[in-house]
Amino acid sequence: MPYPVHRDDEFVGRRDFRERLPEILEAARKKKSLVFITDRGKPDAVLMPVEEYEAFIELLEDLRDPELISMVKRSRREIEKGEVMELSELKDYLGL
C-alpha cells in the first residue's frame, strides 16, 4: 500500500526513533510533518503534530456526516449535468 508522502515527512527505524526521540519530536512539531516509524523497513506507526491530528479527526467526522455526503453527491450530479453558474452570475445573484 503506497503512503502519501510529503516533502518534509520522514521515515525512521524503531531503533533510530528511540535514540533520537527528542530531536524527532521537535522536528515534527516545527515542520508540522509526519514521521513514519518503520519496523524492518515497513511503516509500523505514524507520529504527527497534535494540530494535524485534530484536523484529521475533524475531516473524518465531516466524512461521516450523511447530510454533507448527500450534498456533495447532489453537487457532483449537478456539475455533471452542466447545472453550474458563472462567477459573475453568482455575484449578481448574491448582490455582490
FENMOZI-V42535 format. One record per residue. N is the residue number from 1. SS is DSSP state (H for helix, E for strand, L for the rest). OMEGA is omega as a letter, one per 40 degrees, with the letter a starting at -180 (999 if undefined). Layout:
[[N/SS/OMEGA] [N/SS/OMEGA]]
This chain:
[[1/L/i] [2/L/i] [3/L/i] [4/L/a] [5/L/i] [6/L/a] [7/L/a] [8/L/i] [9/L/a] [10/E/i] [11/E/a] [12/E/i] [13/E/a] [14/H/a] [15/H/i] [16/H/i] [17/H/i] [18/H/a] [19/H/a] [20/L/a] [21/H/a] [22/H/i] [23/H/a] [24/H/i] [25/H/a] [26/H/i] [27/H/i] [28/H/i] [29/H/a] [30/H/a] [31/H/a] [32/L/a] [33/L/i] [34/L/i] [35/E/i] [36/E/i] [37/E/a] [38/E/i] [39/E/a] [40/L/i] [41/L/a] [42/E/i] [43/E/a] [44/E/a] [45/E/i] [46/E/i] [47/E/i] [48/L/i] [49/L/a] [50/H/a] [51/H/i] [52/H/i] [53/H/a] [54/H/i] [55/H/i] [56/H/i] [57/H/i] [58/H/i] [59/H/i] [60/H/i] [61/H/i] [62/H/a] [63/H/i] [64/L/a] [65/L/a] [66/H/i] [67/H/i] [68/H/i] [69/H/i] [70/H/i] [71/H/a] [72/H/i] [73/H/i] [74/H/i] [75/H/i] [76/H/i] [77/H/i] [78/H/i] [79/H/i] [80/H/i] [81/L/a] [82/L/a] [83/L/a] [84/L/a] [85/L/i] [86/L/a] [87/H/i] [88/H/i] [89/H/i] [90/H/i] [91/H/i] [92/H/a] [93/H/a] [94/H/i] [95/L/a] [96/L/999]]
